[in-house]
Amino acid sequence: MKSYAEGALRFDADGAVAILTLNRPAARNALNLAMWRALPEVVADVAAESSVRVLILRGAGENFASGADITEFPKVFADRTSALDYARLLEAATGALAALEKPVIAWIEGYCIGAGLAIALACDLRIAASDARFGAPPAKLGLIYSLGDTRRLVNAVGGSAAKAMLFTGVLYQAATALALGLVDEVHPDDILESEVRARAGVIAGLSATSIRSAKTMVGLVETGVAGETETTRAMFADAALSEDFAEGLAAFRAKRPPVFQ
């Protein structure tokens, strides 16, 4: 286990599935400056762990994350310079998480609000407890989401639903979040952990090459790339020449499960 940001972030790598925990339960895991600063380092460490194929992101205690640490707002919004520095810090953190080549699953319980929702949206999949609550309330404070956070929200729920969330700041129940596409699965709290781990296990057992490239392709589509490029064609050809494809094809012919390296 590794800890960062004076213990506010905890990274447990044990085999193919690792867990990153937002570890400020007394503050409902509100993200403070130390956590924002440390997140790119954590992501780099996850990327460097060759044995890790899937990252699960969760909150300690009863909540995922209740937002940014509002007690730091007088400092980070003291003037225009500090506000711009804070914006860049948040962009670097969420951007690093979104850009991680390995799949990231958000395991969501309790509150997932504001900056907490932004962190969840930077993950690839979101699996929530049936009593989880979601909201994007910057308008209640006179603030806005960054362009990157807004884009990820729009990609998840569409423009109209994103506007409704941002215009009203209303908290949504998990069932509504599922219907909107904000989360991918909702489960009762007593089976949530097993469902998250099961999904992570399935992903970890498949081709890392395919999944890494699929994540890249989806990202290109989400940012507006509409036609094939030399890069995307090369990715397709590289997959066909990869060791993973050779193993997958051999396993299919032998009617056995593939074993990907």
Beta strands, then each sheet from edge to edge (+ up, - down):
strand 1: 2-4
strand 2: 9-14
strand 3: 17-22
strand 4: 54-59
strand 5: 104-108
strand 6: 111-113
strand 7: 125-129
strand 8: 133-135
strand 9: 172-173
strand 10: 185-187
sheet 1: 1+ 2- 3+ 4+ 5+ 7+ 10+
sheet 2: 6+ 8+ 9-
end
